[in-house]
């Protein structure tokens, strides 16, 4: 089983949960609560023997993965295939060059400068992308030591479940 992990609470999540209105925060970072959630999930993932993190390139996922990796010693791979379903302001990513400055410890050279999907990605487009993600994950040989740090929409598309921030969902691709 692969473990799917939703990123920690972001500034966008905090504002949206209060108002239920898109607050217009592009590619948000984690809140203090989100960083605490990431530390907590890191302890759990370390106990489960996770040694590789496959992370979405959105800042909230990269920050969550970086916190987890710092505690667990896991390596981080970055792949936009597990990026969020582009529907809200938070789903417009940051350019690769900006991410390289913010996350100098990560190898991001393989990303396009603009790597995120067009806004208002269709459901069919999301399903197709998640079909590709499922195939990529199924082909991996490190399932028992792998966690995917991703998003609500990804987990919903792959499992049918809706989850809170930093929840872990076992997944058999």
C-alpha angles and dihedrals in degrees: 000000000000117000118230113204124191112220121257123270111297130202087255092053092050093051095041093048089056098046108016086225124113103256094205096242110152118213095342128205126230124279121230086264090053092052090050090049090051091052090050094049089046090062090051094047091047090054089051091054098247109170103164129053121196105199137189113239094239111115094241091056095042091050091048091048092047092053091048092047092050091057099037103033089233120155119240125225118185124214128165090209086086094048122125126277100266105239108115138046091263089062094068101096134212123261116264092245091055091049090050089058094046095043107030091161092066129081104234099153091111093061122096113241088250103034105158124095122260114277115268092031105194122245088243090053091049092048090051092049091048089050087056091046091051091052092048091049093045091054093056119100097205100073096135093053099038131097123181113214103206145125147290093258093049094050091045092050094047100040109013089240127124113211142184126243115299094005115149121224122187110226133190107199 
